[in-house]
């Protein structure tokens, strides 16, 4: 099956599942920890330590600071 047909079928399937309320997408997990990130930064904890403690990436770290 060519990739374009597969992508089309996948897109159709996702649209159908969304219409039925079965597909909601991935839950954003790092943003749920935004308050923890901000509190640790305010406490003076270094970026690398915050990222390691909360198991988040550098991009998620900065995204949490913007929220």
N, C-alpha and C positions, 0 to 999 in steps of 0.2 A: 504494500500500500504506500503510495507516494506521501511524502511529508505534508504536502498542501492539503490532501484529502483528509489525512489524520487530523491536522490542525482545524480544519473546517468542522469535522465531526465532533471534535473536542469542544469547540466553541458552541456548537448547537446543543450539545449535551449539557454544558454548564448553564446556558441560557434557560434550558428547560428545567433544570434543577433549581435555579434561582426563582423561576416563576412558581414552582411548587413549594418554595420555602425550605428546600433541603440543602442548599449550598449558600453559605454565608461568607466564605473566604477564610483566610488565616486570621487568627486572633492576634492583635499586636501585643506582645508580651512585655517588651522593654518599656513601653510607655506607662504601663501599670506601675513601674518602679520609679517614676519620675520624682515623686516626693522623697523617696529614699536617696536618690542621687543628689538632689538639691540639699538635703539635710547633711549628707556626708561632705559635700563641697563646702558648705557653710561652716562645718566643723574643722575644715582645713585638711581633710584627707586628700592625698595625691590622686590624680586621675587614674593611674595604673592600678592603685589599690582598690579604688571604687569599682573599676571595671572587673577586677578579679573577684571581689566579694560578691558582686551581683551577677556575674557571668554574662556581661553584655559587651558588645563591640564598641570601638571608638566612635563609630557613627551613631550608634544608639545612645551613647553617653552624651554627645553633643545635642542630639535630638531631644533628649530628656531635659536638658538645660533650657532649651527654647520654649518648652511647654509651660 
